[in-house]
């Protein structure tokens, strides 16, 4: 597994490789929008669970450049690394101006408002991203940021995070319920940076529209991911996404949180209804609700089966080269065992776990991946020279696969949370992966935020995996391989995925 400096070095190499790709294929990032201003993608998506509650296929489209006009809302209490708990309401106007409301809370249920930020500025869409396929790059310019605290206790806590140079001019005379400017076109951003504030999320944009068979349309706005390291937030340019916001006009019905967030103001933040967290029961079969994107050009779906009696699990990670998860590059199956720990102190409602990966198996799903694996050194990645498309190889004999970043055995410290959706169906949240590619291999690195939720198949719907390890089931390993496109030069075909491959657990 890549960690620290080596991870960042490989990311730099990955970007260089992608520039080479654009040159080799005869296209440039500017051509993508210049030649096709209304470029669109579409996909007939069906969840991995064969007997999922929604058995009808849903058509998903995404246009480039995206149409942002309107208001976009949080659908639940969001969790960012730290942890921070917030809800968001972003409004974009045809004039390119935007207003963003961010409400921050003292609790994980978003019931105790601490302070709200009112952010104003302009957004300029640029070209289709040459790093994250399916996304559009943008530039934002802030014209003002104001804060409204909702209690004296919140004011004191906020002041404790800021240097004295910020407290005296901005917060000393701050009265609960009254806005106070933290930033304008004449002031610097030092106080905002001390708060961990950044709107770099606006620099990567994607809008998806789900077309349901019965005419229902749902639109979701994906904005850039927030760096898990607080100190990196203000200058990190995103390559992955946060959990999406939903359109105020076209959203899932019913959505009680959407309505509360939509009616909110900086003086009256939404107070979400109290939610009872069900016990963390991992038993059964869980799968991704959508094609998922990770930082540094990673597209995948996840599928898990847990056996609490044996404390065993198996994870299936299907990796793709495109943002719609249609072009499968390889599949990873990982297994091992896990132990449940104590309720989380940092993230109430979540539970700590420790997972150990003891087995991993990989299937090359296309020729370029098979060629890459066949060029690995003997003893470094399964049976060198024996990789074939569609044929699974066990990596136990080589203790993993160095070219894919898999190391066996491997232990990670995880964070899980179970919530119920609007239909009272369980959703499983798994700890967010560190943005820098490192591993939560010690308690101090345990996540404080979450990935996209997984949906559970009912007991009647669940079918046991064909192979479930050797009685000791493992936890997920998220292999992060590049979302590389098929390249013209064979050298790039072989080397591209290797340079941009990553391993992620869960």
Secondary structure, 3 states (H helix, E strand, C coil): CCCHHHHHHHHHHHHHHHHHHHHHCCCCHHHHHHCCCCEEEEEEECCCCCCCCCCCCEEEEEEECCCCCEEEECCCCEEECCCEEEEEEEEECCCCEEEEEEEEECCCCCCCEEEEEEEEEEEEEEEECCCCCCCEEEEEEEEEEEEEECCHHHHHHHHHCCCHHHHHHHHCCCCCCCCEEEEECCCCCHHHHHCCCCCHHHHEEEEEEEECCCCCEEEEEEEECCCCCHHHHHHCCCCCECCCEEECCCCCCCCHHHHHHHCCCCCCCCCCCCCCCCCCCCCEEEEECCCEEECCCEEEEEEEEEECCCCEEEEEEEEECCCCCCCEEEEEEEEEEEEEEEECCCCCCCEEEEEEEEEEEEEECCHHHHHHHHCCCCCCECCCCCCCCCCEEECHHHCEEHHHCEECCEEEEEEEEEEECCCCCEEEEEECCCCCCCCCCCHHHCCCCECCCEEEECCCCCCCCCCCCCCCCCCCCEEECCCCCCCCCHHHHHHHHHHCCEEECC
